[in-house]
Amino acid sequence: MKNEKIIYYEDELNEEFSTAKIEPKKIDENYKYIHKNVIWNACAFLLQNVISLPIKYLYAKIKFRTKTIGKEKLKPYKKQGYFIYGNHTQAFADTFLISNAVFPKINYLIVNPENVSMKFLGNAVQMLGAIPIPSNKEAMKNFLDTIEKRIKKGYSITIFPEAHIWPYYTKIRPFKSVSFKYPVKLGTPTFCMTNTYQSYGKNNDKVKIVSYIDGPFFPDEGLSIKEQQENLRNKVYEKMVERSKNSNIEVIKYEKK
């Protein structure tokens, strides 16, 4: 396959290559992470657990011929909450693939405020499981309480530690350990799901996504909290780097300036 384009980058940690440009709303102490309105919750249940399911499945299968390897690793934890980390290379498929893999467990996602800032669609995105990162310290308590409540109810929470979308990127960008404070604090299992791009077709010129689930990973409790975060981050990062080497086709080529 000929590269459709080349993207030049400078900063692997902070550059964003998503085509969507959305003005983020402020997620302050007044933002409702958990709704008590019966109608809102009924709509959220229908959207997340009924209406969206065939859409997620068909989108993934038709557009990317997806295949997921390692789902059996999640089965012993079907009644327990856990975190699952993934590489961020697609706007929709990344979230769909993880939700499909953990089904029938309800999956939530920690997202940037832009994801819940779209007119008319912001509420729908939250109903689908989005937990936006706070914009100020005052909102942090509600954010952390929401994460803890979802985990204690036995749900999964997805985190994309790379934070920014790099479409079709075939490697794993370096990421910080800050997002690993949640499984360390709550004592939960951690998994990772690495999406790789692999060729298929008569001339091997078509691309499909093959995803690998690995884990569970646990921090070393003999270390300090900060060291546990770093230790857990390293375990996940190293496994994702290993799995990413199964990519054998580049749709977009990335070159450092």
Buried (B, 14 or more C-beta within 10 A) or exposed (E): BEEEEEBEBEEBEEEBBBEEEBEBBEBEBEBEBEBEEEEBEEBBEEBBEEEBBEEBBEBBEEBBBBBBBBBEBBEEBEEBBBBBBBBBBBEEBBBBBBBBBBBEBBBBBBBBBBBBBBEEEBBBBBBBBBBBBBBEEEBBEBBBEBBBEBBEEBBBBBBBBBBBBBBBBBBBBEBEBEBBBBBBBBEBBBBBBBBBBBBEEEEEEEBBBBBBBBBBBBBEEEBEEEBBBBBBBEBBBEBBBEBBEBBEBBBBBBEEE
